[in-house]
Amino acid sequence: MLRHGGKIYVTVAGMLLTTALAGCGTTRWTDTGRTATEQLLISDAVDRSVSQIDFSSLRGRTVFFDATYLKGVTDEQYVVSTLRQHLFASGCIIKEKREDAIYVVEARSGAVGTDRADVLYGVPATTIPQLVAMPGVPTTIPEIALGRKTEQHGVAKLAVFVYNRETGRAVWQSGTSNVVSHAKDIWVLGIGPFRRGTIYSRPQFVGSDMTNSWLTDDASRDKSYTPVRVARQLHFRESPVANQPADPKQAANRDTAQKATADTPPPDAGAPPLAGPPAADPPAENQPPPDRWSNDIQRLPQVPSERIASPPRYFY
């Protein structure tokens, strides 16, 4: 009897232990007001549109960037910051006050946004009209999809022109820079989505990269543009001219110290020169002077002019 009772106690204790250890967990999922795909499409189109604008003619000039006509544009702050970054990368000297600059760079936007198109291969959901309601009889035919395609585009159309602040005369205009980025999702017999587009490094299946060689070709990429310059890492070196003292007294003291140092002969003035690498050949007579900005800014290859919507125009 005790043996039988002991088995009951063990069974009850095991059930209580199992109940105590059992549990249920939930994960809270949230979504932003705008999808990540939409934001990537717009930012990708803006990056490529700005990269097609060539600011090299303003290199070394003091400019003021006027973003008045970009107010209210979708992702306004990103568009303004990308244009400012491209001006800096092109060698322009941006002033925060209009009166401190010689040239004014004015930008505008023709379009910054997205649109989408859905295509269904099969029978869409259809409602059957009924004159008399009959219980138990379905009134709709469900969707029968053999395949489905959803394609979303991000569009950015930007333009810039420059004028002289003192004279009010036009100096340069970029022409319109119109770029379209895209993302495509495909379902086949309910399997998917298969994703490809300009915002993906390679085709994807349900969020994972597809690494098969026959699927990772460059067919999904838009080959009509070069790699984005504003989206690449670039290092800049400050010019030593910027470290000169602004105070006239400090400048005079520095010049006096340099002159005194120049008048004092070095201790090894009479010693023979040390052996070193041969001196460089003097430049040719008709050779143009070197660009002083070449040591300060490492510029990437320029986008060919035929890829810009409208060629730049200069005013004299």
Beta strands, then each sheet from edge to edge (+ up, - down):
strand 1: 62-66
strand 2: 93-94
strand 3: 103-123
strand 4: 126-127
strand 5: 140-141
strand 6: 144-164
strand 7: 170-173
strand 8: 177-188
strand 9: 191-197
strand 10: 204-205
strand 11: 208-209
strand 12: 313-314
sheet 1: 2+ 1+ 3+ 6- 7+ 12-
sheet 2: 2+ 1+ 3+ 6- 8+ 9- 10+ 11-
sheet 3: 4+ 5-
end
